[in-house]
Amino acid sequence: MSFEILAPHLPESVADAILVCWHKQPGDQVNAGDNLADLETDKIILEVPAPESGVLTEILIRNGETVTGGQLLALMEMKIQPARQGGKPENREQPPAPPKTAPALSPAVRRLVSETAIDPNAVSGTGRHGRILKADVLEFLNEQQAAPEPAAAEIQLPSAALSAAGMGSLRSEQRVPMTRLRAKIAERLLQAQQNAAMLTTFNEVNLKAVIDLRNQYKDRFEEKHAVKLGFMSFFVKASIEALKRFPAINASIDGNDILYHGYYDIGIAVTTPRGLIVPILRDADQLDFAGIEKGIHDFGNKARNGSISVEDLSGGTFTITNGGIFGSMLSTPILNPPQCAILGMHAIKDRPVVENNEIVIRPIMYLALSYDHRLVDGKEAVQFLGIIKESLEAPAHLLLNI
């Protein structure tokens, strides 16, 4: 009995997807629930699970082709077990030992493994419970390239492996298609530059009070809430306080109208192996510090294992991005349309400042607010950053709601 493998229905905001790779080939035995293929949209990677156990008989859509929701991808044949006769077990030879099960891989790791044609069982995972990370695969490729070559034969490595290993002496080049996510990022960034009058204003904030408060309570916070107390929750709270005072910065332009949002859905920029994504903390003004930190922690886990959903990435009224985790001292973040503003955090550095006519060393961060000048005036942008600075330098404002 044969049955069809169809592409999953795509979210309403996604028109089509690219079939990235097949994990099974015609003739392979498939168990119900096995991932047959990966589909890449401009936001996430979707898996195509096998609805039943059987044998994959025919692939109709090849790697790199565009598909739509519900489109026929492949055919399978259901495996029917023959009935026993006579009630006695058949005299069969001892079946061979089952092959070693391939380790569970995230979509990004599966793609790299497929491109480099390596056996994932040969890679030692350093992730949780031995999970293989992208860095593990790249390290394995580096080790393979560094190993001495046999004298009697020439080893041929895949082009992706040559690129990953840094074979500069070969002056190699590799042309690969842009991923849907990277193409969407490029489209949105170009849209932001062409369709908005974008300006950036800067300020600096003394984070000594925040750091002291965090150091004092971080152990008790983690013990009670089972999540670490980071800096981002302070910045989310400070941003919401400033957004309440300047509603235009939480608004967006829709044609000739201004759309003022009576809620605060804060986008938190997260870097993944596939590129930058911005999951949304819904109704962030109703969350306490623990709720914010748990939400950010969950987004990080989903980003790493490739399970983040389209719903997680949809909407948003204001975005915060933290280039400081990579050591950035100062940058001008670009808008995330249709939002009209984005806050950029940067590295915390000890710098000399003047307090009470004395020079002291304090942990200073530079802040950058990029905004659409069509909707937000420079005065509002400067005052907005001033509220964030005030809230962070005296965090009692955030705790006491004053």
Secondary structure, DSSP 8 states (H G I E B T S, - for coil): -EEEEE-----TT---EEEEEESS-TT-EE-TT-EEEEEE-SS-EEEEE-SSSEEEEEE-S-TT-EE-TT-EEEEEEE------STTS------------------HHHHHHHHHHT--GGGS---SGGG---HHHHHHHHHHHHHS---SSS-----HHHHHHHT-GGGT--------HHHHHHHHHHHHHHHHS-EEEEEEEEE-HHHHHHHHHHHHHHHHHHSS---SHHHHHHHHHHHHHH-GGGG-EEETTEEE--SS--EEE-EEETTEEE--EETTGGG--HHHHHHHHHHHHHHHHHT---HHHHS--SEEEEEGGGGT---------TTBSEEEEE---EEEEEEETTEEEEEEEEEEEEEEETTTS-HHHHHHHHHHHHHHHHSTHHHHHT-
